[in-house]
Amino acid sequence: MGNWQEAYRVLAAGLQERGVDLDRSKSLLKAQHIETPSWGYADSGTRFNVFRQPGAAISIEEKLDDAAQVHKFTGVTPTVAVHVAWDFKPGVDPQEVVKYAEGVGVRVGAINPTMFQEPFYLQGSITNPDPKVRKHVIDHMLHSVEIGKQTNSDLLSLWFADGTNYPGQGDFRRRKHWATECLQEVYAAMPAGMRMLVEYKFFEPGFYHTDIGDWGMAYCFCLDCGERAEVLVDLGHHPRAANIEHIVAFLLDLGKLGGFHFNDARYADDDLTTGSVNPYQVFLIYCELIKAGDLANNVAYMIDQSHGEKPKIEAMIQSVCMIQRLYAKALLVDWAALEQAQAAGDIVGGENALVEAFNIDVEPLLKQVREEMGLQPDPLQAYRESGYQQKIDQARGFRKGGGGLG
């Protein structure tokens, strides 16, 4: 018996002694679904430079190939989010993309219109004072809805770089009205099974104001559209002191939490690998999701990261494994002890109920789950030993044109 298997036996005995339903926890971990982003496999970088990697993907087919590797070794990333302008360039047939994705073992996930990189977006997209620009953006979003229909995607994920840098540059209320009109027109064109996820960001690239600057604004825009419009929470789109788990709980209670963009940040929208700075925050977020039960059934879990320094596929595997790890820890919270401490006003006891679960080494549990799924216990090691990275480094080399800043 290997070291991790012996560790799992000890862990399982201890958890069962505490009354943890281990079979249920393993079942939930096996059913976990984390979506990876196509742009995470392409060259991107800082605002100042792009440090190209030899194996970086350019075409949507290469991105799907790379995403399929992450799914092959983790078993929980069956879908890939796409960016329309980067992945569905003229001549790309969405139905052919669907066939290719299925052929490599993944599916197309959330559809992300690209509404920030053209010169005419200087004054905004859906809040641009020029009605011709707003019409162009609406047409692009409607085109994205059609791509969603052809790829069997049920998520339209929207982020806007709209904002201003100086007082007097734009009128807050007029811009709000324009944004509402645009979103309502697109919402009305969505098929019945599609949801609209509205993302927010408190600053950048508009440093004076952004038009959808926090979760409350995103929520209001969603209310103006309808019940299938929901808020998307990007972990990097908040002031550093923001209590994101509180926002998550609030949106869950309102029935308006649509999904996540997982990443991590030290300062702002750094797009670092998930949990590399603040894993405890992600753990606390998962605690709120678990407590919410059925309210969290339709929440979409997506990674949004651009790896400018780390090897892209390895970094994605790191993030997936970290998300699995923190979800597993949250599943092991003693909820009865937590509620008892809260009811008794025992502040220390309540905090300890969370800290004790966070401190549990769940790696043996995750290795056992992967083995039961027919996977290698250590996804990153297995990927490194597969030779795939060396193969694409040699075949692709250094190139330009993968989307984003690439």
Long-range contacts (C-beta under 8 A, 24 or more apart in sequence): 4-363, 4-364, 4-367, 4-377, 5-364, 5-367, 5-368, 7-361, 7-363, 7-364, 8-364, 8-365, 8-367, 8-368, 10-364, 11-360, 11-361, 11-362, 11-364, 11-365, 12-365, 12-368, 15-332, 18-334, 20-332, 25-328, 25-331, 25-332, 25-365, 26-365, 26-368, 26-369, 26-372, 28-327, 28-331, 29-324, 29-327, 29-328, 29-331, 29-365, 29-366, 29-369, 30-75, 30-76, 30-369, 30-372, 30-373, 32-76, 32-301, 32-323, 32-324, 32-327, 33-76, 33-77, 33-78, 33-79, 33-301, 34-74, 34-76, 34-77, 34-262, 34-301, 34-302, 34-303, 34-320, 34-323, 34-324, 35-77, 35-79, 35-80, 35-81, 35-109, 35-110, 35-300, 35-301, 35-302, 35-303, 36-67, 36-70, 36-77, 36-79, 36-80, 36-81, 36-302, 36-303, 36-316, 36-320, 37-80, 37-81, 37-83, 37-302, 37-303, 37-304, 37-305, 38-63, 38-64, 38-67, 38-80, 38-81, 38-82, 38-83, 38-86, 38-87, 38-403, 39-63, 39-83, 39-86, 39-306, 39-403, 39-404, 40-303, 40-304, 40-305, 40-306, 40-307, 40-312, 40-315, 40-316, 41-66, 41-67, 41-312, 41-313, 41-316, 41-402, 42-86, 42-312, 42-402, 42-403, 42-404, 42-406, 43-399, 43-400, 43-402, 43-404, 43-405, 43-406, 44-306, 44-307, 44-308, 44-402, 44-403, 44-404, 44-405, 44-406, 45-306, 45-308, 45-405, 45-406, 46-308, 50-308, 50-405, 50-406, 51-308, 51-309, 52-398, 52-399, 52-400, 52-406, 53-311, 53-312, 53-398, 54-392, 54-393, 54-394, 54-396, 54-397, 54-398, 55-311, 55-312, 55-389, 55-392, 55-393, 55-395, 55-396, 56-312, 56-396, 56-399, 56-402, 56-406, 57-312, 57-396, 57-402, 58-396, 58-399, 58-401, 58-402, 58-403, 58-406, 60-87, 60-88, 60-92, 60-97, 60-100, 61-97, 61-100, 62-392, 62-396, 63-87, 63-402, 64-97, 64-100, 64-101, 64-104, 64-106, 65-104, 65-392, 66-312, 66-313, 66-392, 67-106, 67-316, 68-104, 68-105, 68-106, 69-313, 69-383, 69-386, 69-388, 70-313, 70-316, 70-317, 70-320, 71-105, 71-106, 72-105, 73-317, 73-375, 73-376, 73-379, 73-380, 73-382, 73-383, 73-386, 74-317, 74-320, 74-321, 74-324, 74-375, 74-379, 75-370, 75-373, 75-374, 75-375, 76-320, 76-324, 77-106, 77-316, 77-320, 78-105, 78-106, 78-107, 79-106, 79-107, 79-108, 79-109, 79-110, 80-106, 80-107, 80-108, 80-109, 81-109, 81-110, 81-111, 81-112, 81-157, 81-302, 81-304, 82-108, 82-109, 82-110, 82-111, 82-112, 82-151, 83-112, 83-114, 83-403, 83-404, 84-111, 84-112, 84-113, 84-114, 84-140, 84-143, 84-144, 84-147, 85-113, 85-114, 85-117, 85-140, 85-403, 86-114, 86-402, 86-403, 86-404, 87-403, 88-147, 94-147, 94-150, 94-151, 95-150, 95-151, 97-151, 98-150, 98-151, 98-152, 107-152, 108-151, 108-152, 108-153, 109-153, 109-155, 109-302, 110-153, 110-155, 110-156, 110-157, 110-197, 110-259, 110-300, 110-302, 111-144, 111-145, 111-147, 111-148, 111-151, 111-153, 111-155, 111-156, 111-157, 112-144, 112-157, 112-158, 112-159, 113-140, 113-141, 113-143, 113-144, 113-156, 113-158, 114-140, 115-140, 115-141, 115-158, 115-159, 115-160, 115-161, 116-159, 116-160, 116-161, 116-205, 121-161, 123-170, 124-160, 124-161, 124-162, 124-163, 124-170, 124-175, 124-211, 125-160, 125-161, 125-162, 126-160, 126-162, 126-178, 126-179, 126-182, 126-183, 126-211, 127-160, 127-162, 127-170, 127-175, 127-176, 127-178, 127-179, 127-211, 128-162, 128-178, 129-170, 129-174, 134-178, 134-182, 137-182, 138-182, 138-185, 138-186, 141-182, 141-186, 142-186, 142-189, 145-186, 145-189, 145-190, 145-191, 145-194, 148-190, 148-191, 148-194, 149-191, 153-194, 154-193, 154-194, 154-195, 155-194, 155-195, 155-197, 155-259, 155-300, 156-186, 156-190, 156-194, 156-195, 156-196, 156-197, 157-197, 157-199, 157-232, 157-259, 157-302, 158-183, 158-196, 158-197, 158-198, 158-199, 158-232, 159-199, 159-201, 159-232, 159-234, 160-199, 160-211, 160-212, 161-205, 161-206, 162-206, 162-210, 162-211, 162-212, 163-203, 163-205, 163-206, 163-207, 163-208, 163-209, 163-210, 163-211, 163-213, 164-206, 164-208, 164-209, 165-206, 165-207, 165-208, 166-208, 167-208, 169-208, 172-209, 175-211, 176-211, 179-211, 179-212, 179-221, 180-221, 180-224, 183-221, 183-224, 183-225, 183-229, 184-224, 184-225, 187-225, 187-226, 187-228, 187-229, 190-228, 194-228, 195-228, 195-229, 195-230, 195-258, 195-298, 196-222, 196-225, 196-228, 196-229, 196-230, 196-258, 197-229, 197-230, 197-231, 197-232, 197-258, 197-259, 197-300, 198-222, 198-229, 198-230, 198-231, 198-232, 198-258, 199-231, 199-232, 199-234, 199-237, 199-261, 200-231, 200-232, 200-234, 200-237, 201-234, 201-237, 201-269, 202-237, 202-238, 202-239, 203-268, 204-268, 204-269, 215-247, 215-250, 215-251, 219-251, 219-254, 219-256, 222-256, 229-258, 230-256, 230-257, 230-258, 230-259, 231-256, 231-257, 231-258, 232-258, 232-259, 232-260, 232-261, 232-300, 233-257, 233-259, 233-260, 233-261, 234-260, 234-261, 234-263, 234-269, 234-304, 235-260, 235-261, 235-262, 235-263, 235-264, 235-265, 235-274, 235-281, 235-282, 235-285, 236-261, 236-263, 236-264, 236-265, 236-268, 236-269, 236-270, 236-271, 236-272, 236-304, 237-261, 237-269, 240-265, 240-267, 244-281, 244-285, 245-281, 245-284, 245-285, 245-287, 245-288, 248-285, 248-288, 248-289, 249-288, 249-292, 252-288, 252-289, 252-292, 252-295, 252-296, 253-292, 253-295, 255-295, 257-295, 257-296, 257-299, 258-298, 258-299, 258-300, 259-299, 259-300, 259-301, 259-302, 260-285, 260-299, 260-300, 260-301, 260-302, 261-302, 261-303, 261-304, 262-301, 262-302, 262-303, 262-304, 262-305, 262-319, 262-323, 263-303, 263-304, 263-305, 263-319, 271-304, 271-305, 271-306, 272-305, 273-305, 273-307, 273-310, 273-315, 273-318, 273-319, 273-322, 274-303, 274-305, 274-318, 274-319, 274-322, 274-323, 275-319, 275-322, 275-323, 275-325, 275-326, 276-318, 276-322, 279-322, 279-325, 279-326, 280-358, 282-322, 282-323, 282-326, 283-326, 283-329, 283-330, 283-354, 283-357, 283-358, 284-354, 286-326, 286-327, 286-329, 286-330, 287-330, 287-333, 287-354, 289-330, 290-330, 290-331, 290-333, 291-335, 306-404, 306-405, 311-389, 313-383, 313-388, 313-389, 314-380, 314-383, 314-384, 314-389, 317-379, 317-380, 317-383, 318-380, 320-379, 321-366, 321-379, 321-380, 324-366, 325-362, 325-363, 325-366, 328-362, 328-365, 328-366, 329-357, 329-358, 329-360, 329-362, 330-357, 332-357, 332-360, 332-362, 333-357
